[in-house]
């Protein structure tokens, strides 16, 4: 019986792994609707491959059959909200109202990412999606053509309450990719790098402590309403969010694949951020992981070592929070500072920063993850960041208090003097941890 179950799961995953129907998208110097925030007007998009159609209900059903932890009612709240796969009749049943060839929707970023990783692929970046979606049937960049924008706007004006069409029914574009417009919205890998404000009154926000760098980005091409709408939607989402009109497709880099196997979901509270784990390297070079086994409360933040403004203030704020606690409470609080710049923030660089800022307490950990895992952990924590071509970052400055099981107890964006409400939550958490 066990062999039969294992064989069924293997066959299901095999059907996912062989679902590849990818188009090759050539590399390009691209002028994006998303501004670079530097003097450069273009970004380089390397060659990649992209699914010709969005992932279907049929393909995602094969995936959840092979990965039970991603079935409805099993996926933890931290990875998928209550709307996950809501249209399906059951965890392993589509039902009469759901067509197997329709695009799968009501899928979180985590679930979409896990599906692509099971195929040895990944979600496309915003730039990759934008490059592909700009093409019509005859032109690589049709964004300035009235007919292209009008087709997209006509889709926006249609009610979204009816059943979705099947994938692949629209004509392919120049790259032989279908359904980029007119069917569903789509997740991208770096959705939490799109710090966009659609309100012109918010551009140049004087609250420089909300985001390091320039803050919420203004849209470069304000006439391109169609793409601006997508940016606004994606920038508003949390990674565990699901919506009825949001699907996805997978991509693959041509140069090399650094996809890691999908880990099984741990037995933790459904809302624990430790449902998502990743290997970390500490400043002393030793290995650890994000999902700590320490029975302590923990403050987590993200930074980068060469940050000129908010990150030094973040360190000062953490030190002020620590100093406000009695020694007996302080001993039950850990601090994790996770870099968003793992390429440059080597263990030696993290050690240099710790020495420069006199971070000597062993309760404080400065660490880095892989590039892919850094994005994943930021999404898990709800932290937005975006690397600029200068090497600097626009990023949210936030302190997050976790209990010993990874549940978020409090968040604070206030830097400098500790936020009284946040400090009260820290005191309560460490006192409860002592009991």
N, C-alpha and C positions, 0 to 999 in steps of 0.2 A: 504493500500500500504506500509506504514512504517513498519507494522508488518511483511509483506512478506519479505521485504529487510532484516530486523533484523533476521528473521528465516533463510534466505539463508546464511547470514554471519555466524550465529551460527553453521549451518550444515557444512559449509566449514571448520571452525576452528576445529569442532569436528573430521572431517576426518583427519586433521593434528595431533590432539592430540592422535588419535588411530592408527597412522601410526607406532607405536613402534614395532620394531622387533630387539631387542637388545640381544647381546651375553654378558655373564658374563666373565670378564677377571680377573683372580685371582691376588692378590697382589704379588709383587716380589721385591727383591733387584736387581737393574738393573744397568748394566754397559753401559752407554750411549755413543753415538758418541759425545754428547755435554759434554764437560769437566765440572767437579764440581768446578774447581779452588781452591780446598783444597786438603788435604792429603787423604780424603775419595775417594775411587774409584767407589763407587756405590751410587745410590739414591734409596729411598724407594718409590715404586709406590703402592698406596693402591688399593684394589679391586674396580672395577668400571664396568659399562656396556657401550657398544658401539654399535651403529647401525651396523647391519650386512652388509648393503650396503650404498653407498652414497645417499643423498637426490635426488629425481627425479624431473624432470620438472612438472610432475603431482602433486606431493606433494607440491612443492613450489607454483604452481598456486593456489591450494586451500588456501594456506597461504595468498597470496596477495589479493585474493578475500575477505578474512575475515579481512585483515588489509590494507585498501586502501592506507594508508600513505607509504606503501612499494611497491606500483605499480610503474612501469616505468613511468617516467616523473612527478611523485609526490615525490619520494624520493629526499631529498635535496642533492646538490652537496657535502656537507660536509660528507654525509653518503654513497654516491654511485656516482662514477664518470660517465662520459658520456657513458661508455660502458655497463652500468648495463642492464642485460637481453637483450643484443643486438640481440641475435638470434631469440627471439620471434617475431611473426608477429605484435603483439600489446600488450598493457599493460595487457590485460586479454585474449590473444589469442596466442596459441603456433604456429599455422600455419602448413602447410604441410611439411615444411623442418625440423620440430622439433618433435622428437618422445617423447611421454609422459613418456616413461620408460627410456629414456636417463638420465644421471646425469645432474642436473641443473648446469650451469656454468655462468660466467660473473656475479657473485654475490659477493658483498663486504663483508668484515668481519662483519660490522655492521648488514647487512641484514641476514647473516648466523646466527649470534648470536641471532637476534630477532626471527628468525624461531625456533631455538632450545628452547629459553625461552618460546615461545608459547606452546611448548610441555612439559614444566616443566623440561627441560633438559638444556644442555650447550654444547659448543664446547669442544672437548677433548684437554688436554694439549699435548705439544710435547712429553713428556715422555710416556704418555698413548698411543699416536698414534705410537710411535716408538716401544714400547713393543709389541703391537698387530701386527704391520707390519713386525716384525722380524720373525714371525712364518711362516713356510710353512705347507704343509698338514700333516706332521708327527712330526715336531720338534718345540719346543717353541722358540729356537733361532737358526735360520739357516743362520745368517749373514756371517759366515765363510765358508759356503758351496758354491763352485763355481757356482753350478747350480742356486742358489737363486739370486746371484748378476747378473748372466748373463741374467736371465729372465727380470730383471728390466732394465738392460742396453739395451736389445733388444727392449724394449718398447721405451726407449729414442731415439733410432736410427730410429724409424718409423716416417714418416711425420705426423704432427698434423693437416693437412688441411682437412682431410676427416671427414665424420660424425662419431660421437662417438658411440660405441656399447651400448646396453642396460645394465643396472646394473644387477648384479647377474648371468652373463653368465660365469664367471670364477669359477674354483673350490674353495670351501671354504678352509680356512687354519685350523689349529688345533683348533682354537677358534670358528669355523663356521662363520668367518667374510670373506667377499669377496671384491674384487676390490680395495685393498689397493695399489696395483701396477698394471700398465697396462691399467688404464682407465683415471683418472684425478689426478691432484695435489689436495691437500686438505688444507683448513684453519685449524689452531689450535688456541686455546684460547690465548696462550701466544706467538703468532708470534713475538710480539715486545720485547720479552726477548731474542731473538736469535741474539745476536750481533756478527755475524760471518763474518770473512773476509776469502775469499777463496784464497787470494794472500799471500803466505808465506812472502813476503817482508813487509807486513803490520803487521805481528805478532810482539807483543812487541812494538807497536807504541810509540815513545817517547813523543808524544803529550798527556800528561796525563790529559789535560783539555778537551779533546774530550769526554772521558768516565772516570767516577770515577772508581777506581779499576784497573783491568788489561786491560781495553779497549776491543776492538774487540777480541773475543775469537778464539783461534786456535782450529781446529777440532782434537779431540782425536785420531780418527781412520782414518788416511788419505787414507788408502787403500779402505775404504768404499765409493767409489765415488757416489754410488746411493743415499745414505742418505745425503751425503754432498751437492749434487745438490739441494735437497729439502730444506735444511737449508739455502743455499745461496739464493734460490728464496724467501722463506718466510721472511728472514731478510731484503730483499730489498723492501718489499711492504709497502705501506701506507694502513691504515684501510679502506679507501673508494675505494681502487683499485679493479678493476674487470679485469679478463683475460678470454680468451676463453677456457682455459684448467684447470681452477681452480674451484673446487666444494667444498663440505663439507659433513660431517656426524655429528651426535650428540652423546653426551655421558651423563652419569648420575652417580653421586657419589652414593655409597652404604650407606655411613654413614648418610648423611643428605643432603637435598637440600636447598640451600640458594638462589634459583632463585627468582628474583623479577619480578613482572609483567612489561610488556613492555609499556612504556609511549607513548602517542601519540606525534607525531612530532609537535612542536610549530610553529606558524607563525613567521618566522624569515627569514633573507636573506638566500638563498640556501647554501652559503658558510660559514655560521656562525657555529662556534664550539658549540654554545649554542643550536644547534639542539639536542645535547646530554646533558641531564641533569642528575644529581645525587644528593641525599641528602648528606650534609656535616655536620660534627660536629666541631665547632670552639674550640679554646684552652680554652675558658671560659665555654665550655660545651653546649652552645646554638646551635640550629639547623639553618642551612642556606642551600643554594644549589649552585651548580656550575654555573648554568645559572642565573647570577645575574640580578636583575631588576634595578641596579644602572645605571644612565645615565652618566657613566664615562669611560674613557679609563682605561685599567688594564694590569699590567704585571703579567703573570702567570709563575710559575716554579715548579719543583718537587724536593724533597729533602728527607732526613731522619735525625732524630735528632742526632744519634750517628755517623754520617758520619765524618771520620777523615780528609778529604782532600778537595774535590771539594765543598761540601755544605757550609762550612764556607766561602769559597771564593765567592760563589754565593750570600750569604747574604751581604758580603762586597760590591760586585758589585751593588746589588740592592740599597744599601745605597748611593753608589757613584752616581748612576743615579739620585736618589732622590735629592741629595745635589746639583747636577748640574742645577736643575730647580729653577727658581724664585719662591718665596712662592706662588704667585698668580696662577702659573701653577701647582705647587705641590699639591695644594688643589683639583685638578681635576684628580688626578691619584691614583688608588688603586693598591695594591699588594696582590696577592694570592699565598701563599706558601702551596702546597699540598703535604702531606707526601706519600711516596711510602711504608711506613712501618706502616700501621694503627694498626697492632696487638700490637706493642710496643709503638708507639707514641700516647699514650692516651692524653686526654686534659691536665692532670697534667704534662706529659712529654713535651708537646708543650708549656705549660706555663713556665716550667723550662727553656727551651731553649730560649724563648722570654726574660725572665728575665736575663739570662746569657749573651745574645747578645744585651741587652738594646733595644729590639724592643717594643716600647711603643706607637707609633703612631697608632691611631685607623683606619687609612687607610690601615694598613697592617693586613692581616688575615692569621693565621696559622690554617690549618684544615686537617681533615682526612675523608675518605670515607670508605665504606666496601671494603674488598679485591677484590671482583668482580668489583665494580664500580671504584676502583683505576686502575685496568687494563684497563677498558673501557675508562676512562678519559685520561690515558697515550696514548692510541691508538688514541684517538681523537686529542690530541695535537701533535702527532708524536714524543713522547718521549719513548726511549727504556730503559728498566731496567730489572734486573734479580737478584733475591735473591740467595745468596750463602748459603751453609749449616753452615757457620760460623755466620750467621746473618747479615753480611755486604751485600752490593749491588754493582753490576756493573750497572752504569746508565749513561745516557747522561746528560750533564750539559748544560742547554739551558734556555734562557729568551725569552718569547713569549709575544709580545705586541698585545693586542686586543682592538678594538674600543668598543663603548658602546653596539653594537649589536653583538659582538662576532666574528667579522671578523678579521683574522690574518693580522696585518699591517707590522710586522717585527719580525725577529728571530735573536738571537745572541748567539754564543757559546763562546764568548770572556769573560773571567773572570778577575777581577782586575779593571784596568782602563776601563771605559765604551767604547764600540765600538762607534766611532763617528757617523757612519751611523744609528745605532740603537738609539742613543741619539737624533739625529735629527728627527727620526720618532716619538719618544716619545714627543718631544717638539711640533711637528706639531699636533699630536693627541690630546694632552691636550689643545692646543690653539683653535683647532676647537671645542672641547667639551665645551669651555667657551662661544662660540658664540650662 
